[in-house]
Amino acid sequence: MTEVSGTLQQSDPALAAILDAELDRRQREVHLLAGENFASPEVRAVLAGPLGDKYAEGYPGRRHHSGCAQADAAERLAVDRAKALFGAEHANVQPYTGTSAVLAAYAALLRPGDAVLAMSLAHGGHLSQGSGSNFSGRWFDFTGYGVRESDGLIDLDQVRDLARAVRPKAIVAGAISYPRAIDWAAFRAIADEVGAYLVAAAAQTIGLVAGGVLDSPVPYADVVCGVTHKVLGGPRGGLLLCSAELAGRVDRAVFPFTQGGPEMNQIAAKALALGEAAKPEFAGYARRSVANARLLAAGLAEQGLRLLTGGTDTHLVTADARPLGRTGHEVERACEAAGLLLGTCAVPFEDVPPVQSSGVRLGTACVTTQGMGGAEMAALADLVGRAVRSGEASAATAELAAEVASLVGRFPVDRDARRPAESSA
Ligand SMILES: *Cc1c(COP(=O)(O)O)cnc(C)c1O
């Protein structure tokens, strides 16, 4: 039973059954999805807490509603912790999601029709970096830069050439499917040369910045867009960091320009997660996430996948599935049938439509939270390889699913290895 399904058994058995089934699924499958993590039981408790009903439009001390004393205190706590954790002059913790944060960053800096340079979607950019099916591509004039074919790393010469040609109002650095560290100083230099703002799309990696594993974009970018889920392990939600000079524009871009009343339980849970991420144990967690990703990558390479960029500096692994004679989607489906959840991604320079992506993308935030280490990464790579070879529906798949369930059964999702007492590494 989940925390709530007990009381719902009588009043809403249909919903109780859904929540129970999800709890069962979550404990049975291995989560190697790049953007997911398991929030701690405390974060989940705060998300269900008493501030959730409170309307608190505006900002602490200047709300459009009465009764906001505790809302103000919770938001100030979250903002102060975000500023301290990232060494930022200003933080806005109201964006509902990562995409909401990006929308607000663009709203703070740009006008419709402005030219923007960002990682092309085919090379790892997020939908909010110029997709025609997203506000970004519809309202701004995006040009995409990409990676070099030779080594898969961001081609900074191309970024500079395109910046000189396009004269963008903003350059966006950061991606959803790029496993390497970003050279923020190089992006800053290019932005300065053409008089552009630099926006860091750091949602995937901001938790690794908090843990001291990656260089921070904060000293370089005008606005940093992040999230508190993913590696940071807090509630789903967005986060913006910027200079004191841009604070007013960023705040107005979130509310009232792109959002209504903030989700105060989410903000309280962000305060909790930002406090947890400031503890030394979190740095250990961040390091283990990257170490696990490197071991998982090495294991997948042994299984015959071709690692994009040849490895990883983060919790992410991206790989080309074509050497196995499979598309990314075929690998995803075969693995899901065995209880291994991973995602697909485009392989730069591939010549198939994005729906048939040739690549797979994995992340180690969940399994590291569960306390898995090197031995388990090797076992998981082996299981992925066997799942791909056995396909979607076979007796071997049922056998694999049982093996996966028994592996994950030794690492309960609420174990929370971010805490030292329960840490295995
Ligand atoms: C995860 C991510 C997003 C989207 O975050 P949501 O919370 O899903 O809206 C946007 N950009 C980047 C770079 C991301 O990694």
The ligand as an SDF file (V2000), in Angstrom:
LIG
                    3D

 15 15  0  0  0  0  0  0  0  0999 V2000
   14.9250   18.1490  -18.1090 C   0  0  0  0  0  0  0  0  0  0  0  0
   15.2530   19.2930  -18.9870 C   0  0  0  0  0  0  0  0  0  0  0  0
   14.2550   20.1970  -19.3770 C   0  0  0  0  0  0  0  0  0  0  0  0
   12.7970   20.0220  -19.0400 C   0  0  0  0  0  0  0  0  0  0  0  0
   12.4460   19.9470  -17.7130 O   0  0  0  0  0  0  0  0  0  0  0  0
   10.9060   19.6090  -17.3600 P   0  0  0  0  0  0  0  0  0  0  0  0
   10.8590   19.6870  -15.8870 O   0  0  0  0  0  0  0  0  0  0  0  0
   10.6190   18.2850  -17.9280 O   0  0  0  0  0  0  0  0  0  0  0  0
   10.0800   20.6710  -18.0120 O   0  0  0  0  0  0  0  0  0  0  0  0
   14.6280   21.2580  -20.1830 C   0  0  0  0  0  0  0  0  0  0  0  0
   15.8950   21.4290  -20.5830 N   0  0  0  0  0  0  0  0  0  0  0  0
   16.8790   20.5940  -20.2160 C   0  0  0  0  0  0  0  0  0  0  0  0
   18.2670   20.8470  -20.6750 C   0  0  0  0  0  0  0  0  0  0  0  0
   16.5850   19.4920  -19.4110 C   0  0  0  0  0  0  0  0  0  0  0  0
   17.5700   18.6580  -19.0600 O   0  0  0  0  0  0  0  0  0  0  0  0
  1  2  1  0
  2  3  1  0
  2 14  2  0
  3  4  1  0
  3 10  2  0
  4  5  1  0
  5  6  1  0
  6  7  2  0
  6  8  1  0
  6  9  1  0
 10 11  1  0
 11 12  2  0
 12 13  1  0
 12 14  1  0
 14 15  1  0
M  END
$$$$
